[in-house]
């Protein structure tokens, strides 16, 4: 579990950086940037815990997650220009975070006696993408996961792999399989520019023709 815990902190840091960058782009003050970072890093887990009845949520039981999120937000604000140059590192860290959050979310459902397949996959997905959705809603943007990127699908595939292997292999190995599959799908789709086609209404097509 040590490696999983390390990955959890990597995911929290990557998510907090993402939230901080969006907050700075939206020209929020320091408090706003910190709130957006915390919401991105911990929001998915909080939603999951409330839904499965694990109260109070882990994010409040283990305040270290909150303090890491706040510290990451402050460092991002101070070293903004240097951090924006590390886009590939941020993307890879974010992919690790998506994988570990998905694995932890699906596992949390099982550990709390939620064994229905749809619920287990849903809890993995919500943990993986919930914080990013909250970030974009708070920033008044269309959530990133709704815009062609293969992000949520990677989380779903990872959660399904956890569900399929949980009773066949050791508990820890099932977590690593989920993390690995989610990570690989996300990274491969990003580097090879694999995405879903964007649906366009007739009016949107007309606008494109007008401006072409």
N, C-alpha and C positions, 0 to 999 in steps of 0.2 A: 504493500500500500504506500510505501514511501515515495515511489516514483509517481504514483497517481497523485499524491499530495503535492509533489513538486509541479506536476502538470497543472493542477488546479490553480496554483499561484501564478504560473505562466499565463493561463487563461484569464485570470482576474486582471493581471497587469495589462495584457493586450486589450482586453475589453475596456479597461479604464482609460488607456491611451486613446482608443477609438472615440469614446465619449468625450474626452477632453478636447480632442482635435475638432470634433463637430461643434462643441461649445465655443471654442475660440473662433471658429469660422463664422458662427452666428453672433459673435461679438458679445458674449455673455460676460458678466463680471466674474470674479474669482469664485464666489459662492455658487453661481450658476454653473460654472465649469465643473466644480467639484460634485455638485448634485447630479449632473449629467453623467459624469464618470462613474459614480456610485450606482446610479440606476442601470447603466449599461453592464457593469461588472456583476451586480448582485440581483438585479431585477428578476431575471428568469428563475433563479433559485427560490426567491421569495414567493413568486407566483406559484411555483410547483409545491412548495411546502404548505401554503394555504390551501391549495386544491386537494392535497392528499391528507390534510388534517394534522400535519406535523407542526405543532405550535408550541412555543414560538419558533419562527423560521431559523434555520441554521445560521443565517447571516447575523442574527441578533444574539445567538448563543455563543458564536465565535467571532467576537468583534475584530479579531486580527484581519479578517477579510475586509472589513470596512476601513481599517487604518491603512492597509496596503493600497486600497482603491484611492483614498484621499492622498496618500504619499505619492502615488503614481500621477495623480492629477496635478499636484504641485510641481513635480519634476517636469512634467510635460509642458506646463506653462513657462517654466524657467528656461528650459532647453528646447523650446518649440522648433526653432530653425534646424537644429541638429537632428531632432527626432523625425521631422518630416522627410529627411533624406534617407531614412531607413524603412522605406515602404515595403520592400521584400521581406525584411525581418519581421515587420509588423504583421504582414499578411500570413507568414508561416506561423507566427505565434498565435494569431487569431484562429488559424485552422486547428492548431493544437488545442486551443481553448474550446472551440466548437466541439471537437471530439471528446474532450474530457468532460465538458458540461453535459453533453448528451449521455455519456456513459454514467456519470454520477446521477443524472436525473432519472434514467431508466432504473438504475440500481436502487435509488431512494424509493421508488414506487414499489419494487419487489420487497424491499426490506420493511416497508410499512404494510405488508400483506395485500398489496394491490397486484393481482396476478392476471387480470384481464389483458389480453394482448394489445388491444387498442389503447387502453389507458397507459400501459407501460411505454409504448412508443410515443404517445402524446406527451407524457411527462418528460421523456428524453428530449423531444422536440422543443417543448416549452422552455426547458432549462437551457437548451442550446441557443435558441433565437429570441427568447423573451426579452432579454435585456436590450438587444439591438432594436427591437420593435419599440420598446419604451423610449429609448434614446431618440429615435426618429420622430415619434409622436410628440415628445416634449419639444423637439426642435422644429416642429411643424413641417416635416418632410414626409413624403410617401416612404413607408418602411423599406429599407434596402432589400429585404428578403422578397419583396413583391415585385422587384424590378429585374427580371431576366436572369440574374445570377443564380448558379447552382449552389445554393447555400442551405436552404431548408431541406432539400432533397438529400443532401449529404448527411444531415442530421437524422432524417427518417431512416435511411439505409443503415446507418450506424446503430440506431436503436433497434431496428429489426434484427440485425446481426447479434446484438446482445440477447434479445429475446430467444433467438434460435439456438444459441450456444450456452445459455445460462445453466441448463440442466444436463448438458453433455460434457462440459469441461469444468475446470475449477472456476470459482467465482472471480478471482483476480484475472485469470486468462480471458474470461468473457468480457471484462472491462477493457482489457487491452485490445481485444479484437474489435470492439465497438469504436474505441479511440482511433485505431489504425484505419479502419474502413472509412470512417467519417473524414479523417485527415486526408487520406489519399484521394477520395472523390472530390473534396473541396480544392485541393492543390492542383490536381490534374485538370479539372474543369477551368480553373483560373488561368493556368499557363497555356492551355490549348484553346482558350477563349470559347469554351463550350457553354452555351446558355440556351434558355428557352426563347422561342420567338416572341417578340412583343406584339400583342394584339392591338390593332388600330381600328378606330371607328371610321366611317365614311367621311366625317367632318375633319378628322385628323389627317386622312389621306389627302383631302382637298386642300388643306393648309400646306402640306408638303409640296404639292404640285404648284400651288400659287407662289411659293417662295423659291422654287427651283428654276 
